Amino acid sequence: MSLLLSIFLSAPIFYAAIAGTYLLVIPLLVIFYFKARWYKTGSIERVFLCFLAFFFFPGLLLVSPFFNFRPQMREI
C-alpha cells in the first residue's frame, strides 16, 4: 500500500518542485544577478539578461514586488 501511495505522490511532488524552482528560486537568482551586473554589462551579456527576463517572466512578476533596487537619493 505504501509503495502505491509513494508512486501516486511522486509525480505531484516532482511537478511542485519544478514549479517552485521556475517561479521562485531561479527568478530570485536572476533578480540579484540583474542587481549585480546591470550597469557593468556588455552587449552580449545584456542580450543574455533580456533572455533571462523573458524566459522567467512569470516568476519575476511574482518575486519583484518584494524587492526595491532603486538607486539611493542623492544629496544636493
PyMOL Python script that loads the backbone (N, CA, C, O; Angstrom):
from pymol import cmd

cmd.read_pdbstr("""\
ATOM      1  N   MET A   1       0.822  -1.196   0.000  1.00  0.00           N
ATOM      2  CA  MET A   1       0.000   0.000   0.000  1.00  0.00           C
ATOM      3  C   MET A   1       0.869   1.263   0.000  1.00  0.00           C
ATOM      4  O   MET A   1       0.567   2.219  -0.716  1.00  0.00           O
ATOM      5  N   SER A   2       1.928   1.274   0.785  1.00  0.00           N
ATOM      6  CA  SER A   2       2.767   2.466   0.840  1.00  0.00           C
ATOM      7  C   SER A   2       3.536   2.669  -0.461  1.00  0.00           C
ATOM      8  O   SER A   2       3.814   3.809  -0.834  1.00  0.00           O
ATOM      9  N   LEU A   3       3.885   1.591  -1.160  1.00  0.00           N
ATOM     10  CA  LEU A   3       4.552   1.720  -2.452  1.00  0.00           C
ATOM     11  C   LEU A   3       3.620   2.359  -3.468  1.00  0.00           C
ATOM     12  O   LEU A   3       4.031   3.220  -4.246  1.00  0.00           O
ATOM     13  N   LEU A   4       2.358   1.930  -3.455  1.00  0.00           N
ATOM     14  CA  LEU A   4       1.373   2.512  -4.359  1.00  0.00           C
ATOM     15  C   LEU A   4       1.147   3.984  -4.049  1.00  0.00           C
ATOM     16  O   LEU A   4       1.017   4.799  -4.963  1.00  0.00           O
ATOM     17  N   LEU A   5       1.101   4.330  -2.769  1.00  0.00           N
ATOM     18  CA  LEU A   5       0.922   5.723  -2.372  1.00  0.00           C
ATOM     19  C   LEU A   5       2.120   6.567  -2.764  1.00  0.00           C
ATOM     20  O   LEU A   5       1.962   7.704  -3.208  1.00  0.00           O
ATOM     21  N   SER A   6       3.316   6.020  -2.602  1.00  0.00           N
ATOM     22  CA  SER A   6       4.504   6.788  -2.964  1.00  0.00           C
ATOM     23  C   SER A   6       4.603   6.996  -4.474  1.00  0.00           C
ATOM     24  O   SER A   6       5.133   8.012  -4.924  1.00  0.00           O
ATOM     25  N   ILE A   7       4.102   6.047  -5.255  1.00  0.00           N
ATOM     26  CA  ILE A   7       4.106   6.212  -6.709  1.00  0.00           C
ATOM     27  C   ILE A   7       3.153   7.328  -7.110  1.00  0.00           C
ATOM     28  O   ILE A   7       3.482   8.146  -7.969  1.00  0.00           O
ATOM     29  N   PHE A   8       1.969   7.370  -6.490  1.00  0.00           N
ATOM     30  CA  PHE A   8       0.999   8.406  -6.831  1.00  0.00           C
ATOM     31  C   PHE A   8       1.413   9.783  -6.323  1.00  0.00           C
ATOM     32  O   PHE A   8       1.034  10.791  -6.919  1.00  0.00           O
ATOM     33  N   LEU A   9       2.174   9.850  -5.249  1.00  0.00           N
ATOM     34  CA  LEU A   9       2.597  11.144  -4.721  1.00  0.00           C
ATOM     35  C   LEU A   9       3.898  11.651  -5.327  1.00  0.00           C
ATOM     36  O   LEU A   9       4.225  12.831  -5.199  1.00  0.00           O
ATOM     37  N   SER A  10       4.635  10.778  -5.978  1.00  0.00           N
ATOM     38  CA  SER A  10       5.927  11.217  -6.511  1.00  0.00           C
ATOM     39  C   SER A  10       5.765  12.208  -7.668  1.00  0.00           C
ATOM     40  O   SER A  10       6.542  13.157  -7.766  1.00  0.00           O
ATOM     41  N   ALA A  11       4.787  12.013  -8.534  1.00  0.00           N
ATOM     42  CA  ALA A  11       4.594  12.929  -9.661  1.00  0.00           C
ATOM     43  C   ALA A  11       4.179  14.328  -9.199  1.00  0.00           C
ATOM     44  O   ALA A  11       4.789  15.298  -9.650  1.00  0.00           O
ATOM     45  N   PRO A  12       3.163  14.494  -8.312  1.00  0.00           N
ATOM     46  CA  PRO A  12       2.836  15.852  -7.869  1.00  0.00           C
ATOM     47  C   PRO A  12       3.971  16.546  -7.113  1.00  0.00           C
ATOM     48  O   PRO A  12       4.157  17.756  -7.241  1.00  0.00           O
ATOM     49  N   ILE A  13       4.723  15.783  -6.333  1.00  0.00           N
ATOM     50  CA  ILE A  13       5.860  16.364  -5.622  1.00  0.00           C
ATOM     51  C   ILE A  13       6.924  16.821  -6.622  1.00  0.00           C
ATOM     52  O   ILE A  13       7.520  17.886  -6.461  1.00  0.00           O
ATOM     53  N   PHE A  14       7.153  16.022  -7.637  1.00  0.00           N
ATOM     54  CA  PHE A  14       8.128  16.380  -8.670  1.00  0.00           C
ATOM     55  C   PHE A  14       7.699  17.636  -9.423  1.00  0.00           C
ATOM     56  O   PHE A  14       8.511  18.533  -9.652  1.00  0.00           O
ATOM     57  N   TYR A  15       6.424  17.701  -9.808  1.00  0.00           N
ATOM     58  CA  TYR A  15       5.925  18.887 -10.511  1.00  0.00           C
ATOM     59  C   TYR A  15       5.919  20.122  -9.615  1.00  0.00           C
ATOM     60  O   TYR A  15       6.185  21.224 -10.093  1.00  0.00           O
ATOM     61  N   ALA A  16       5.629  19.965  -8.353  1.00  0.00           N
ATOM     62  CA  ALA A  16       5.677  21.098  -7.421  1.00  0.00           C
ATOM     63  C   ALA A  16       7.110  21.605  -7.265  1.00  0.00           C
ATOM     64  O   ALA A  16       7.337  22.810  -7.158  1.00  0.00           O
ATOM     65  N   ALA A  17       8.066  20.691  -7.251  1.00  0.00           N
ATOM     66  CA  ALA A  17       9.467  21.104  -7.158  1.00  0.00           C
ATOM     67  C   ALA A  17       9.904  21.858  -8.413  1.00  0.00           C
ATOM     68  O   ALA A  17      10.615  22.859  -8.322  1.00  0.00           O
ATOM     69  N   ILE A  18       9.483  21.387  -9.571  1.00  0.00           N
ATOM     70  CA  ILE A  18       9.821  22.086 -10.815  1.00  0.00           C
ATOM     71  C   ILE A  18       9.164  23.460 -10.849  1.00  0.00           C
ATOM     72  O   ILE A  18       9.805  24.445 -11.216  1.00  0.00           O
ATOM     73  N   ALA A  19       7.884  23.535 -10.466  1.00  0.00           N
ATOM     74  CA  ALA A  19       7.178  24.822 -10.471  1.00  0.00           C
ATOM     75  C   ALA A  19       7.791  25.787  -9.467  1.00  0.00           C
ATOM     76  O   ALA A  19       7.930  26.973  -9.766  1.00  0.00           O
ATOM     77  N   GLY A  20       8.161  25.306  -8.285  1.00  0.00           N
ATOM     78  CA  GLY A  20       8.789  26.159  -7.289  1.00  0.00           C
ATOM     79  C   GLY A  20      10.136  26.675  -7.751  1.00  0.00           C
ATOM     80  O   GLY A  20      10.494  27.823  -7.488  1.00  0.00           O
ATOM     81  N   THR A  21      10.874  25.834  -8.434  1.00  0.00           N
ATOM     82  CA  THR A  21      12.163  26.258  -8.963  1.00  0.00           C
ATOM     83  C   THR A  21      11.981  27.305 -10.056  1.00  0.00           C
ATOM     84  O   THR A  21      12.706  28.299 -10.091  1.00  0.00           O
ATOM     85  N   TYR A  22      11.016  27.088 -10.949  1.00  0.00           N
ATOM     86  CA  TYR A  22      10.784  28.007 -12.055  1.00  0.00           C
ATOM     87  C   TYR A  22      10.189  29.333 -11.588  1.00  0.00           C
ATOM     88  O   TYR A  22      10.522  30.385 -12.133  1.00  0.00           O
ATOM     89  N   LEU A  23       9.313  29.294 -10.585  1.00  0.00           N
ATOM     90  CA  LEU A  23       8.608  30.505 -10.181  1.00  0.00           C
ATOM     91  C   LEU A  23       9.259  31.256  -9.024  1.00  0.00           C
ATOM     92  O   LEU A  23       8.982  32.442  -8.846  1.00  0.00           O
ATOM     93  N   LEU A  24      10.104  30.615  -8.240  1.00  0.00           N
ATOM     94  CA  LEU A  24      10.678  31.289  -7.075  1.00  0.00           C
ATOM     95  C   LEU A  24      12.197  31.293  -7.033  1.00  0.00           C
ATOM     96  O   LEU A  24      12.804  32.353  -6.878  1.00  0.00           O
ATOM     97  N   VAL A  25      12.809  30.154  -7.165  1.00  0.00           N
ATOM     98  CA  VAL A  25      14.253  30.044  -6.931  1.00  0.00           C
ATOM     99  C   VAL A  25      15.055  30.738  -8.033  1.00  0.00           C
ATOM    100  O   VAL A  25      15.877  31.610  -7.749  1.00  0.00           O
ATOM    101  N   ILE A  26      14.821  30.356  -9.277  1.00  0.00           N
ATOM    102  CA  ILE A  26      15.602  30.928 -10.365  1.00  0.00           C
ATOM    103  C   ILE A  26      15.312  32.420 -10.554  1.00  0.00           C
ATOM    104  O   ILE A  26      16.252  33.179 -10.788  1.00  0.00           O
ATOM    105  N   PRO A  27      14.038  32.884 -10.462  1.00  0.00           N
ATOM    106  CA  PRO A  27      13.834  34.341 -10.552  1.00  0.00           C
ATOM    107  C   PRO A  27      14.531  35.130  -9.451  1.00  0.00           C
ATOM    108  O   PRO A  27      14.986  36.247  -9.700  1.00  0.00           O
ATOM    109  N   LEU A  28      14.628  34.588  -8.250  1.00  0.00           N
ATOM    110  CA  LEU A  28      15.397  35.270  -7.201  1.00  0.00           C
ATOM    111  C   LEU A  28      16.859  35.405  -7.600  1.00  0.00           C
ATOM    112  O   LEU A  28      17.461  36.465  -7.426  1.00  0.00           O
ATOM    113  N   LEU A  29      17.425  34.339  -8.130  1.00  0.00           N
ATOM    114  CA  LEU A  29      18.812  34.396  -8.591  1.00  0.00           C
ATOM    115  C   LEU A  29      18.965  35.390  -9.736  1.00  0.00           C
ATOM    116  O   LEU A  29      19.947  36.131  -9.791  1.00  0.00           O
ATOM    117  N   VAL A  30      17.999  35.408 -10.648  1.00  0.00           N
ATOM    118  CA  VAL A  30      18.051  36.328 -11.785  1.00  0.00           C
ATOM    119  C   VAL A  30      17.976  37.778 -11.321  1.00  0.00           C
ATOM    120  O   VAL A  30      18.708  38.627 -11.829  1.00  0.00           O
ATOM    121  N   ILE A  31      17.099  38.073 -10.362  1.00  0.00           N
ATOM    122  CA  ILE A  31      16.970  39.451  -9.872  1.00  0.00           C
ATOM    123  C   ILE A  31      18.271  39.924  -9.229  1.00  0.00           C
ATOM    124  O   ILE A  31      18.705  41.050  -9.472  1.00  0.00           O
ATOM    125  N   PHE A  32      18.888  39.088  -8.423  1.00  0.00           N
ATOM    126  CA  PHE A  32      20.132  39.501  -7.793  1.00  0.00           C
ATOM    127  C   PHE A  32      21.280  39.567  -8.804  1.00  0.00           C
ATOM    128  O   PHE A  32      22.215  40.348  -8.628  1.00  0.00           O
ATOM    129  N   TYR A  33      21.213  38.759  -9.852  1.00  0.00           N
ATOM    130  CA  TYR A  33      22.199  38.872 -10.926  1.00  0.00           C
ATOM    131  C   TYR A  33      22.000  40.191 -11.677  1.00  0.00           C
ATOM    132  O   TYR A  33      22.973  40.858 -12.030  1.00  0.00           O
ATOM    133  N   PHE A  34      20.729  40.570 -11.922  1.00  0.00           N
ATOM    134  CA  PHE A  34      20.445  41.876 -12.522  1.00  0.00           C
ATOM    135  C   PHE A  34      21.036  42.990 -11.684  1.00  0.00           C
ATOM    136  O   PHE A  34      21.688  43.893 -12.211  1.00  0.00           O
ATOM    137  N   LYS A  35      20.814  42.930 -10.394  1.00  0.00           N
ATOM    138  CA  LYS A  35      21.287  43.987  -9.498  1.00  0.00           C
ATOM    139  C   LYS A  35      22.802  44.103  -9.535  1.00  0.00           C
ATOM    140  O   LYS A  35      23.346  45.207  -9.526  1.00  0.00           O
ATOM    141  N   ALA A  36      23.471  42.982  -9.576  1.00  0.00           N
ATOM    142  CA  ALA A  36      24.930  42.995  -9.526  1.00  0.00           C
ATOM    143  C   ALA A  36      25.561  43.423 -10.852  1.00  0.00           C
ATOM    144  O   ALA A  36      26.628  44.037 -10.853  1.00  0.00           O
ATOM    145  N   ARG A  37      24.923  43.110 -11.974  1.00  0.00           N
ATOM    146  CA  ARG A  37      25.592  43.279 -13.257  1.00  0.00           C
ATOM    147  C   ARG A  37      24.961  44.289 -14.198  1.00  0.00           C
ATOM    148  O   ARG A  37      25.505  44.496 -15.282  1.00  0.00           O
ATOM    149  N   TRP A  38      23.853  44.931 -13.858  1.00  0.00           N
ATOM    150  CA  TRP A  38      23.107  45.724 -14.838  1.00  0.00           C
ATOM    151  C   TRP A  38      23.922  46.866 -15.435  1.00  0.00           C
ATOM    152  O   TRP A  38      23.861  47.078 -16.646  1.00  0.00           O
ATOM    153  N   TYR A  39      24.673  47.599 -14.643  1.00  0.00           N
ATOM    154  CA  TYR A  39      25.427  48.748 -15.149  1.00  0.00           C
ATOM    155  C   TYR A  39      26.835  48.395 -15.619  1.00  0.00           C
ATOM    156  O   TYR A  39      27.582  49.287 -16.019  1.00  0.00           O
ATOM    157  N   LYS A  40      27.212  47.138 -15.584  1.00  0.00           N
ATOM    158  CA  LYS A  40      28.560  46.730 -15.958  1.00  0.00           C
ATOM    159  C   LYS A  40      28.582  45.797 -17.163  1.00  0.00           C
ATOM    160  O   LYS A  40      29.646  45.297 -17.528  1.00  0.00           O
ATOM    161  N   THR A  41      27.431  45.552 -17.788  1.00  0.00           N
ATOM    162  CA  THR A  41      27.353  44.535 -18.821  1.00  0.00           C
ATOM    163  C   THR A  41      27.784  45.050 -20.180  1.00  0.00           C
ATOM    164  O   THR A  41      27.720  46.244 -20.473  1.00  0.00           O
ATOM    165  N   GLY A  42      28.218  44.122 -20.986  1.00  0.00           N
ATOM    166  CA  GLY A  42      28.452  44.402 -22.394  1.00  0.00           C
ATOM    167  C   GLY A  42      27.204  44.050 -23.185  1.00  0.00           C
ATOM    168  O   GLY A  42      26.171  43.706 -22.610  1.00  0.00           O
ATOM    169  N   SER A  43      27.303  44.139 -24.498  1.00  0.00           N
ATOM    170  CA  SER A  43      26.114  43.926 -25.326  1.00  0.00           C
ATOM    171  C   SER A  43      25.650  42.466 -25.317  1.00  0.00           C
ATOM    172  O   SER A  43      24.447  42.203 -25.295  1.00  0.00           O
ATOM    173  N   ILE A  44      26.568  41.540 -25.332  1.00  0.00           N
ATOM    174  CA  ILE A  44      26.188  40.121 -25.342  1.00  0.00           C
ATOM    175  C   ILE A  44      25.558  39.730 -24.011  1.00  0.00           C
ATOM    176  O   ILE A  44      24.562  39.007 -23.979  1.00  0.00           O
ATOM    177  N   GLU A  45      26.132  40.201 -22.930  1.00  0.00           N
ATOM    178  CA  GLU A  45      25.567  39.890 -21.621  1.00  0.00           C
ATOM    179  C   GLU A  45      24.208  40.572 -21.440  1.00  0.00           C
ATOM    180  O   GLU A  45      23.337  40.021 -20.768  1.00  0.00           O
ATOM    181  N   ARG A  46      24.012  41.736 -22.011  1.00  0.00           N
ATOM    182  CA  ARG A  46      22.713  42.414 -21.943  1.00  0.00           C
ATOM    183  C   ARG A  46      21.655  41.601 -22.681  1.00  0.00           C
ATOM    184  O   ARG A  46      20.512  41.514 -22.231  1.00  0.00           O
ATOM    185  N   VAL A  47      22.028  41.007 -23.809  1.00  0.00           N
ATOM    186  CA  VAL A  47      21.104  40.126 -24.531  1.00  0.00           C
ATOM    187  C   VAL A  47      20.759  38.918 -23.660  1.00  0.00           C
ATOM    188  O   VAL A  47      19.604  38.495 -23.612  1.00  0.00           O
ATOM    189  N   PHE A  48      21.745  38.374 -22.983  1.00  0.00           N
ATOM    190  CA  PHE A  48      21.512  37.240 -22.084  1.00  0.00           C
ATOM    191  C   PHE A  48      20.588  37.648 -20.935  1.00  0.00           C
ATOM    192  O   PHE A  48      19.713  36.869 -20.558  1.00  0.00           O
ATOM    193  N   LEU A  49      20.757  38.841 -20.370  1.00  0.00           N
ATOM    194  CA  LEU A  49      19.880  39.319 -19.301  1.00  0.00           C
ATOM    195  C   LEU A  49      18.450  39.494 -19.798  1.00  0.00           C
ATOM    196  O   LEU A  49      17.501  39.168 -19.085  1.00  0.00           O
ATOM    197  N   CYS A  50      18.292  39.998 -21.000  1.00  0.00           N
ATOM    198  CA  CYS A  50      16.947  40.149 -21.562  1.00  0.00           C
ATOM    199  C   CYS A  50      16.310  38.789 -21.825  1.00  0.00           C
ATOM    200  O   CYS A  50      15.104  38.621 -21.641  1.00  0.00           O
ATOM    201  N   PHE A  51      17.108  37.826 -22.251  1.00  0.00           N
ATOM    202  CA  PHE A  51      16.584  36.466 -22.422  1.00  0.00           C
ATOM    203  C   PHE A  51      16.121  35.896 -21.093  1.00  0.00           C
ATOM    204  O   PHE A  51      15.054  35.287 -21.022  1.00  0.00           O
ATOM    205  N   LEU A  52      16.907  36.084 -20.039  1.00  0.00           N
ATOM    206  CA  LEU A  52      16.503  35.588 -18.732  1.00  0.00           C
ATOM    207  C   LEU A  52      15.216  36.251 -18.256  1.00  0.00           C
ATOM    208  O   LEU A  52      14.358  35.592 -17.669  1.00  0.00           O
ATOM    209  N   ALA A  53      15.080  37.544 -18.503  1.00  0.00           N
ATOM    210  CA  ALA A  53      13.865  38.249 -18.110  1.00  0.00           C
ATOM    211  C   ALA A  53      12.664  37.733 -18.900  1.00  0.00           C
ATOM    212  O   ALA A  53      11.575  37.596 -18.344  1.00  0.00           O
ATOM    213  N   PHE A  54      12.847  37.449 -20.167  1.00  0.00           N
ATOM    214  CA  PHE A  54      11.763  36.916 -20.983  1.00  0.00           C
ATOM    215  C   PHE A  54      11.398  35.501 -20.556  1.00  0.00           C
ATOM    216  O   PHE A  54      10.216  35.179 -20.430  1.00  0.00           O
ATOM    217  N   PHE A  55      12.398  34.656 -20.333  1.00  0.00           N
ATOM    218  CA  PHE A  55      12.156  33.241 -20.033  1.00  0.00           C
ATOM    219  C   PHE A  55      11.544  33.044 -18.652  1.00  0.00           C
ATOM    220  O   PHE A  55      10.691  32.174 -18.478  1.00  0.00           O
ATOM    221  N   PHE A  56      11.964  33.836 -17.669  1.00  0.00           N
ATOM    222  CA  PHE A  56      11.459  33.685 -16.305  1.00  0.00           C
ATOM    223  C   PHE A  56      10.484  34.801 -15.926  1.00  0.00           C
ATOM    224  O   PHE A  56      10.370  35.152 -14.752  1.00  0.00           O
ATOM    225  N   PHE A  57       9.781  35.360 -16.915  1.00  0.00           N
ATOM    226  CA  PHE A  57       8.878  36.480 -16.677  1.00  0.00           C
ATOM    227  C   PHE A  57       7.786  36.195 -15.643  1.00  0.00           C
ATOM    228  O   PHE A  57       7.546  37.049 -14.789  1.00  0.00           O
ATOM    229  N   PRO A  58       7.114  35.040 -15.675  1.00  0.00           N
ATOM    230  CA  PRO A  58       6.084  34.803 -14.640  1.00  0.00           C
ATOM    231  C   PRO A  58       6.658  34.815 -13.225  1.00  0.00           C
ATOM    232  O   PRO A  58       6.051  35.375 -12.313  1.00  0.00           O
ATOM    233  N   GLY A  59       7.808  34.209 -13.044  1.00  0.00           N
ATOM    234  CA  GLY A  59       8.433  34.205 -11.729  1.00  0.00           C
ATOM    235  C   GLY A  59       8.917  35.580 -11.312  1.00  0.00           C
ATOM    236  O   GLY A  59       8.838  35.936 -10.136  1.00  0.00           O
ATOM    237  N   LEU A  60       9.418  36.361 -12.267  1.00  0.00           N
ATOM    238  CA  LEU A  60       9.853  37.719 -11.952  1.00  0.00           C
ATOM    239  C   LEU A  60       8.671  38.592 -11.544  1.00  0.00           C
ATOM    240  O   LEU A  60       8.809  39.464 -10.686  1.00  0.00           O
ATOM    241  N   LEU A  61       7.510  38.361 -12.154  1.00  0.00           N
ATOM    242  CA  LEU A  61       6.313  39.099 -11.744  1.00  0.00           C
ATOM    243  C   LEU A  61       5.902  38.757 -10.315  1.00  0.00           C
ATOM    244  O   LEU A  61       5.426  39.620  -9.578  1.00  0.00           O
ATOM    245  N   LEU A  62       6.085  37.504  -9.930  1.00  0.00           N
ATOM    246  CA  LEU A  62       5.721  37.099  -8.566  1.00  0.00           C
ATOM    247  C   LEU A  62       6.695  37.624  -7.520  1.00  0.00           C
ATOM    248  O   LEU A  62       6.280  37.979  -6.416  1.00  0.00           O
ATOM    249  N   VAL A  63       7.968  37.680  -7.844  1.00  0.00           N
ATOM    250  CA  VAL A  63       9.002  37.995  -6.869  1.00  0.00           C
ATOM    251  C   VAL A  63       9.310  39.489  -6.792  1.00  0.00           C
ATOM    252  O   VAL A  63       9.632  39.995  -5.717  1.00  0.00           O
ATOM    253  N   SER A  64       9.216  40.197  -7.906  1.00  0.00           N
ATOM    254  CA  SER A  64       9.692  41.576  -7.971  1.00  0.00           C
ATOM    255  C   SER A  64       8.989  42.570  -7.047  1.00  0.00           C
ATOM    256  O   SER A  64       9.645  43.525  -6.631  1.00  0.00           O
ATOM    257  N   PRO A  65       7.716  42.426  -6.693  1.00  0.00           N
ATOM    258  CA  PRO A  65       7.126  43.421  -5.783  1.00  0.00           C
ATOM    259  C   PRO A  65       7.756  43.456  -4.387  1.00  0.00           C
ATOM    260  O   PRO A  65       7.555  44.413  -3.639  1.00  0.00           O
ATOM    261  N   PHE A  66       8.502  42.438  -4.046  1.00  0.00           N
ATOM    262  CA  PHE A  66       9.085  42.365  -2.707  1.00  0.00           C
ATOM    263  C   PHE A  66      10.487  42.962  -2.627  1.00  0.00           C
ATOM    264  O   PHE A  66      11.084  42.993  -1.551  1.00  0.00           O
ATOM    265  N   PHE A  67      11.017  43.435  -3.751  1.00  0.00           N
ATOM    266  CA  PHE A  67      12.362  43.999  -3.773  1.00  0.00           C
ATOM    267  C   PHE A  67      12.332  45.407  -4.321  1.00  0.00           C
ATOM    268  O   PHE A  67      11.544  45.722  -5.213  1.00  0.00           O
ATOM    269  N   ASN A  68      13.197  46.255  -3.779  1.00  0.00           N
ATOM    270  CA  ASN A  68      13.303  47.634  -4.234  1.00  0.00           C
ATOM    271  C   ASN A  68      14.786  47.934  -4.448  1.00  0.00           C
ATOM    272  O   ASN A  68      15.531  48.161  -3.494  1.00  0.00           O
ATOM    273  N   PHE A  69      15.195  47.930  -5.699  1.00  0.00           N
ATOM    274  CA  PHE A  69      16.590  48.161  -6.020  1.00  0.00           C
ATOM    275  C   PHE A  69      16.798  49.511  -6.673  1.00  0.00           C
ATOM    276  O   PHE A  69      17.749  49.679  -7.436  1.00  0.00           O
ATOM    277  N   ARG A  70      15.943  50.475  -6.398  1.00  0.00           N
ATOM    278  CA  ARG A  70      16.126  51.808  -6.958  1.00  0.00           C
ATOM    279  C   ARG A  70      17.374  52.447  -6.372  1.00  0.00           C
ATOM    280  O   ARG A  70      17.741  52.166  -5.231  1.00  0.00           O
ATOM    281  N   PRO A  71      18.024  53.303  -7.143  1.00  0.00           N
ATOM    282  CA  PRO A  71      19.199  53.985  -6.598  1.00  0.00           C
ATOM    283  C   PRO A  71      18.831  54.872  -5.415  1.00  0.00           C
ATOM    284  O   PRO A  71      17.721  55.400  -5.341  1.00  0.00           O
ATOM    285  N   GLN A  72      19.757  55.026  -4.512  1.00  0.00           N
ATOM    286  CA  GLN A  72      19.523  55.895  -3.353  1.00  0.00           C
ATOM    287  C   GLN A  72      19.453  57.353  -3.814  1.00  0.00           C
ATOM    288  O   GLN A  72      20.095  57.734  -4.793  1.00  0.00           O
ATOM    289  N   MET A  73      18.678  58.154  -3.109  1.00  0.00           N
ATOM    290  CA  MET A  73      18.573  59.560  -3.464  1.00  0.00           C
ATOM    291  C   MET A  73      19.890  60.270  -3.170  1.00  0.00           C
ATOM    292  O   MET A  73      20.554  59.999  -2.170  1.00  0.00           O
ATOM    293  N   ARG A  74      20.252  61.189  -4.071  1.00  0.00           N
ATOM    294  CA  ARG A  74      21.479  61.961  -3.872  1.00  0.00           C
ATOM    295  C   ARG A  74      21.184  63.199  -3.046  1.00  0.00           C
ATOM    296  O   ARG A  74      20.098  63.775  -3.116  1.00  0.00           O
ATOM    297  N   GLU A  75      22.159  63.585  -2.276  1.00  0.00           N
ATOM    298  CA  GLU A  75      22.045  64.854  -1.545  1.00  0.00           C
ATOM    299  C   GLU A  75      22.651  65.946  -2.407  1.00  0.00           C
ATOM    300  O   GLU A  75      23.753  65.795  -2.933  1.00  0.00           O
ATOM    301  N   ILE A  76      21.935  67.030  -2.547  1.00  0.00           N
ATOM    302  CA  ILE A  76      22.420  68.135  -3.387  1.00  0.00           C
ATOM    303  C   ILE A  76      22.812  69.294  -2.500  1.00  0.00           C
ATOM    304  O   ILE A  76      23.248  70.332  -2.997  1.00  0.00           O
TER     305      ILE A  76
END
""", "prot")
cmd.dss("prot")
cmd.show_as("cartoon", "prot")
cmd.util.cbc("prot")
cmd.orient("prot")
